[in-house]
């Protein structure tokens, strides 16, 4: 598999707090969207050979591919989208959940989404895609923990 920069913070709760703090710095949503795009560009390289139907996340209008690896003690997620804003959403989700134990993933509600106002500012299709991404991460953790 490929190298992953995640986790950046020691816990999922701390990652969510850092996300809140970073987004609080921006005055309006045009700046926050630009920041999301910039974050999406920070995702690690995603090999073309992983861009298959097997790894495609359904429920997203954009093309999204995700590859999990690991076990209950540590799950890493590698993901990318053909959309720059969606790649930013992926970055935030991986920042919170990738590199964590299945137990920590299952115990962590993605509160950052509402806390930074993201839920109110995403189109319905992007909201559905984000929900699909978070559901995939949670389901992977549930399988690993079983």
Helices and strands as residue ranges (DSSP letters): H 12-24, H 29-40, G 48-50, G 53-55, E 64-71, E 74-81, H 84-97, H 102-107, H 112-115, H 118-121, H 124-145
